[in-house]
């Protein structure tokens, strides 16, 4: 039962004070039409919303979005993120990451790096389309790309290996 909750629920916080849960079912039930590279048209309860992703830090779950012209800071956390925070564990363990796996099932739209390439922390590695959104996967640390386990156009499963570091 806990695994189902862990895999299917997100905590969304808007502008640091408005907090609400959102499930994968909630997301898939939205009426969303992609209208540009980072823009979407959403229809919810007979109300139209124009949404644009202005910036994103996928590793930290932080996004800046414009909704009908109004900018908002959005934080998205998984139940595991919430548990780590409640337990007081440091969340800067990303520096020791040796590989990156798909955070969710999706399609590899673009790969921005090559094997043997040196990358900096937060540098774009690839673009994963999932749940009707393009997610830029960035490097969690400085390092050298050892192996790229996918190619552009590949469909990937959750937890599937994407990139390994030396």
C-alpha positions as CSV (number, residue, x, y, z in Angstrom):
1,X,0.0,0.0,0.0
2,X,2.8,2.5,0.8
3,X,4.5,1.7,-2.5
4,X,1.4,2.7,-4.4
5,X,1.2,6.0,-2.5
6,X,5.0,6.6,-3.0
7,X,4.7,6.1,-6.8
8,X,1.5,8.0,-7.5
9,X,1.3,11.1,-5.3
10,X,3.0,14.5,-5.4
11,X,3.0,17.4,-3.1
12,X,2.7,20.7,-5.0
13,X,3.5,24.0,-3.4
14,X,2.7,27.3,-5.2
15,X,4.5,30.5,-4.3
16,X,5.7,28.9,-1.0
17,X,2.3,28.9,0.7
18,X,-0.5,27.2,-1.3
19,X,0.1,23.4,-0.8
20,X,-2.0,20.6,-2.3
21,X,-1.7,17.0,-3.3
22,X,-1.8,15.8,-6.9
23,X,-1.8,12.2,-8.2
24,X,-0.9,10.9,-11.6
25,X,-4.6,10.3,-12.2
26,X,-5.3,14.0,-11.5
27,X,-2.7,14.9,-14.1
28,X,-3.9,12.4,-16.7
29,X,-7.5,13.6,-16.2
30,X,-6.6,17.2,-17.1
31,X,-7.6,18.5,-20.5
32,X,-4.1,19.6,-21.7
33,X,-3.1,20.6,-25.2
34,X,0.5,21.4,-25.9
35,X,0.6,24.8,-27.7
36,X,4.4,25.4,-27.9
37,X,7.8,24.0,-26.8
38,X,7.1,24.9,-23.1
39,X,3.5,26.2,-23.3
40,X,0.2,24.5,-22.7
41,X,-3.5,25.2,-22.9
42,X,-5.4,23.7,-19.9
43,X,-9.2,23.5,-19.5
44,X,-10.3,22.8,-16.0
45,X,-13.9,23.2,-14.7
46,X,-14.8,25.1,-17.8
47,X,-12.0,27.6,-17.2
48,X,-9.2,28.1,-19.7
49,X,-5.6,28.5,-18.6
50,X,-2.6,29.4,-20.7
51,X,0.5,27.9,-19.0
52,X,4.1,28.4,-19.9
53,X,7.1,26.9,-18.1
54,X,9.7,29.7,-17.8
55,X,12.4,27.9,-15.9
56,X,12.9,24.5,-14.3
57,X,15.3,22.6,-12.1
58,X,14.0,19.1,-12.5
59,X,16.5,17.6,-10.0
60,X,15.2,19.9,-7.2
61,X,11.6,19.8,-8.4
62,X,11.5,23.6,-8.8
63,X,9.6,25.4,-11.6
64,X,8.7,28.9,-12.6
65,X,5.5,29.0,-14.5
66,X,3.3,31.7,-16.0
67,X,-0.4,31.0,-15.7
68,X,-2.5,33.5,-17.8
69,X,0.4,36.0,-17.6
70,X,1.0,35.7,-13.8
71,X,4.3,34.1,-12.7
72,X,4.4,31.5,-9.9
73,X,7.1,29.5,-8.2
74,X,6.1,25.9,-8.0
75,X,7.8,23.1,-6.0
76,X,6.9,19.5,-6.7
77,X,7.9,16.8,-4.2
78,X,7.4,13.1,-4.1
79,X,6.4,11.3,-0.9
80,X,10.0,10.2,-0.7
81,X,11.2,13.8,-0.8
82,X,8.8,14.6,2.0
83,X,10.0,11.7,4.1
84,X,13.6,12.6,3.7
85,X,12.8,16.2,4.7
86,X,10.8,15.1,7.8
87,X,13.6,12.7,8.9
88,X,16.1,15.6,8.7
89,X,18.5,13.9,6.3
90,X,20.7,16.1,4.1
91,X,19.4,16.2,0.6
92,X,22.7,17.2,-1.0
93,X,23.7,13.6,-1.6
94,X,23.4,14.2,-5.4
95,X,27.2,14.9,-5.5
96,X,27.8,11.2,-5.1
97,X,25.4,10.1,-7.9
98,X,27.1,7.7,-10.4
99,X,24.1,7.3,-12.7
100,X,20.8,8.8,-13.7
101,X,17.7,6.7,-14.1
102,X,14.4,7.8,-15.6
103,X,12.2,9.4,-12.9
104,X,9.1,8.3,-14.7
105,X,8.2,6.5,-18.0
106,X,8.5,8.6,-21.1
107,X,10.1,9.3,-24.4
108,X,13.7,10.6,-25.0
109,X,13.3,13.7,-27.2
110,X,16.9,15.0,-27.2
111,X,20.3,14.1,-25.8
112,X,22.6,17.0,-25.3
113,X,25.8,15.2,-24.3
114,X,28.2,12.6,-25.6
115,X,30.1,9.8,-23.9
116,X,33.4,11.1,-22.6
117,X,32.1,14.7,-22.4
118,X,32.8,16.7,-19.3
119,X,29.7,18.2,-17.7
120,X,29.0,20.8,-15.0
121,X,26.4,20.5,-12.3
122,X,23.0,21.6,-13.6
123,X,24.1,21.3,-17.2
124,X,21.3,19.9,-19.5
125,X,21.9,16.2,-20.3
126,X,18.7,15.2,-22.1
127,X,15.0,15.9,-22.5
128,X,12.4,13.4,-21.4
129,X,8.8,13.8,-22.4
130,X,6.5,12.4,-19.8
131,X,2.9,13.0,-18.7
132,X,2.4,15.6,-21.5
133,X,5.4,17.7,-20.4
134,X,9.0,18.0,-21.6
135,X,11.4,17.5,-18.6
136,X,15.0,18.7,-18.9
137,X,17.2,16.2,-17.0
138,X,20.3,18.1,-15.8
139,X,23.5,16.8,-14.3
140,X,23.4,16.4,-10.5
141,X,27.2,17.0,-10.3
142,X,30.3,17.9,-12.2
143,X,31.7,14.9,-14.0
144,X,32.4,13.0,-17.1
145,X,29.8,11.0,-19.0
146,X,30.8,7.3,-19.0
147,X,27.9,5.8,-20.8
148,X,24.6,6.9,-22.5
149,X,22.3,4.0,-22.2
150,X,19.5,5.4,-24.4
151,X,19.1,7.1,-27.8
152,X,16.9,9.8,-29.1
153,X,13.4,8.4,-29.7
154,X,13.7,5.6,-27.1
155,X,10.7,4.9,-24.9
156,X,11.9,4.4,-21.3
157,X,10.5,2.9,-18.2
158,X,10.6,4.4,-14.7
159,X,14.0,3.7,-13.1
160,X,15.6,2.7,-16.4
161,X,19.2,3.6,-16.7
162,X,19.8,6.8,-18.8
163,X,23.3,8.0,-18.2
164,X,26.3,6.8,-16.1
165,X,29.2,9.0,-14.8
166,X,32.9,8.0,-14.5
